[in-house]
Amino acid sequence: EVQLVESGGGLVQPGGSLRLSCAASGFTLSTYWMHWVRQTPGQGLVWLSRIGGDDGSSTSYADSVRGRFTISRDNAKNTLYLQMDSLRVEDTGVYYCARSVVSTANDLRYWGQGSLVTVSA
Amino acid sequence: DIQMTQSPSSLSASVGDRVTITCRASQSISSYLNWYQQTPGKAPKVLIYEASNLQSGVPPRFSGSGIGTHFTLTINSLQPEDFATYYCQQTYRSPPAFGQGTKVEIK
């Protein structure tokens, strides 16, 4: 069974940093494109970043987080990460990791339960 | 980037009603479209993939159709557990993009 469990969320001041983790089980992380998606309070879903390739060297980011957020993964631990630096109030929200399917890199078929990040002074 | 536009943004319906939600893409995405359902406090859940394929375990009262730029999600005989927010998402090209959501409320 595919399972994704996020952790690492919490309260951080503007300008601070936080690292989210997404522990995967039931499949091998490196086989699939993995994504991070954010949902701000009362708002919709916004795609943030993705990672793929055997060595995880293929990455891309939304304009809103490029240069501040870094996606990575540890194949040995089967865990996905999102390093978030220079956080802003508008980064507040629930962060989901999601897994694709083999045939379509952007088909977000499986989701974690989400991790809440609050950026506030 | 491809933009996704859903309509309506919200609707009120009764148990047993048939509901239709529309999603339009700013350019052709072939059949590369997913529909998700989200209830409060939960992660989105895939209902339909590739525009018209029912995800395993999803009740057959849900159906999807469309190709190119115009897509619809239909819920036949709305059930109490179907009151939720529904999102479309194009899976055709990066960056993946979601519609703004349609909230289905109880009339």
Chai-1 contact restraints between the chains, C-beta under 6 A:
chainA,res_idxA,chainB,res_idxB,connection_type,confidence,min_distance_angstrom,max_distance_angstrom,comment,restraint_id
A,G44,B,F98,contact,1.0,0.0,6.0,A-B,restraint_1
A,G44,B,Q100,contact,1.0,0.0,6.0,A-B,restraint_2
A,G44,B,G101,contact,1.0,0.0,6.0,A-B,restraint_3
A,L45,B,Y87,contact,1.0,0.0,6.0,A-B,restraint_4
A,L45,B,F98,contact,1.0,0.0,6.0,A-B,restraint_5
A,W47,B,P95,contact,1.0,0.0,6.0,A-B,restraint_6
A,W47,B,P96,contact,1.0,0.0,6.0,A-B,restraint_7
A,S60,B,S94,contact,1.0,0.0,6.0,A-B,restraint_8
A,Y96,B,A43,contact,1.0,0.0,6.0,A-B,restraint_9
A,T104,B,T91,contact,1.0,0.0,6.0,A-B,restraint_10
A,N106,B,T91,contact,1.0,0.0,6.0,A-B,restraint_11
A,N106,B,P96,contact,1.0,0.0,6.0,A-B,restraint_12
A,D107,B,T91,contact,1.0,0.0,6.0,A-B,restraint_13
A,R109,B,V46,contact,1.0,0.0,6.0,A-B,restraint_14
A,W111,B,A43,contact,1.0,0.0,6.0,A-B,restraint_15
A,W111,B,P44,contact,1.0,0.0,6.0,A-B,restraint_16
A,Q113,B,A43,contact,1.0,0.0,6.0,A-B,restraint_17
A,G114,B,A43,contact,1.0,0.0,6.0,A-B,restraint_18
